[in-house]
Amino acid sequence: MKKRICLLAGDGIGPEILTQGVAAIAAAAREYGHELTFEHALIGGTAVDNCSNPLPPETVEKCRMADAVYLAAVGGPKWDAFPPELRPEKGLLGIRKALGLFANLRPAVLWPELAGACLLRGQTADKGIDLLVVRELTGDVYFGQPRGEERRDGRRTAFNTMIYDEDEIRRIAVTAFDAARLRRKKVCSVDKSNVLETSRLWREIVTDVHAGYNDVKLTHMYVDNAAMQLVRDPSQFDVLVTGNLFGDILSDEAAAITGSLGMLASASLGSSGPGLFEPIHGSAPDLAGTGAANPLATILSGAMLLRIGLNMPEAADCLEAAVRKTLAAGLRTRDIMEPGNTLVGCAEMGQAVVENIKKANKN
């Protein structure tokens, strides 16, 4: 089976980590008789430098023609002073919108091999962390209109509009309940319905959708409490579903408590067409070119690409097992380094994962 992947290396450490991700998914697919072909496209600051556009039309077309999109990272201080329409992040928001990607899945898992890196107290971490944040991607204040800046009574005033319609809420709720059915069958819907009209509609629609999922337990939680509970006892959560703004914040918090953003993957999905798979961390321009970046979040995003994007579950399982074997052998990049481990760089870590993939079916 031959599948086409569009590669968006982006900025900063993007090219380095994506190189390791590509090597890993190609090796895992090959072990199970699949062939992947790759095509590069520009996005973010690199695209601004080359095309004066953070999301060139050619990139959108290449992504639409692919079976899956594999993205590394965008952004950096080089472009901080650029006008809003030329900021690298416009490319990321733009490709999500162009591909109709409305659901972002961000698993946060505390790997036993990295238990020492967890930022929580031992008695809390010992309960385990294995949750999935389902974040709505196309609504909320990031896209709501009107938005802008103007003068009111002589003062500069900025404004954004938080907005959701019932169809947007319904489809993300369905995504969350479907995901929960494959996990531990619990959904916590996060909102701020005590003060926000959008959240009151959110809670009403999520509750309505739940009527078709009697096998899944539904609870509701205000976002401020959810942020506290993630630190207090993350083991209570299975699937959290929430809007774009709250999801952006909570998913980063959930990732951070596991020890390193360098370990967390994500998938952005729509109702049809290719999904987009990317690590949740940024472009880390301070690490670019040093060889010190952790490629494992990108590699694990590749596992999600294989499993969800290309329906290659065996290859995905093989890749994830190879990551665990690599960590069990004590190899660590700087961000997850602990006493007694072996410090390696980006390329060494990626190569070790590939070697463990190749060994998988030979044992």
Buried (B, 14 or more C-beta within 10 A) or exposed (E): EEBBBBBBBBBBBBBBBBBBBBBBBBBBBBBBEBEBEBEEBBBBBBBBEEBEBBBBEEBBEBBBEBBBBBBBBBBBEBBEEBEEEBBBBBBBBBBBBBBBBBBBBBBBBBBEBBBEBBEBEEEBBEEBBBBBBBBBBBBBBBBBEEEEEEEEEEEEEEEBEBBBEEEBBBBBBBBBBBBBBEBBBBBBBBBBBEEBEBBBBBBEBBEEBBEEBEEBBBEBBBBEEBBEBBBEEBBEBBBBBBBBBBBBBBBBBBBBBBBBBBBBBBBBBBEEBBBBBBBBBBBBBEBBEEBBBBBBBBBBBBBBBBBBBBEBEBBBBBBBBBBBBBBEEEBBBBBBBEEEBEEBBBBBBBBBBBEBBBEBEEE
